[in-house]
């Protein structure tokens, strides 16, 4: 289980937001606007969790 401090929130260039464990992200996470396919598989799409594009 991951704690909040070990998660990164990434909003991609298409407007989707993902929450990812920091250890699965490759490289700098401070200004990311996209995920690789492999990273995306290990992240959760926040919009699916809450069921809306705006929250």
Phi, psi and omega in degrees: 000140182259141172273161183306322182291346179258016180245149176240140178256117184242122173257118185279174184291353177260002177092359177277145179246135181236147170248128187228142169296132183303324184290347177267348180276138180262126176085200185290134179253359188289333183219049183276142174229015177198159178234150172286164179300319180295317178297317182301324179296334184261001180251167176249134176284112183299324181297328177286328180293320183256351172079017179209154177284331179244133177217000000 
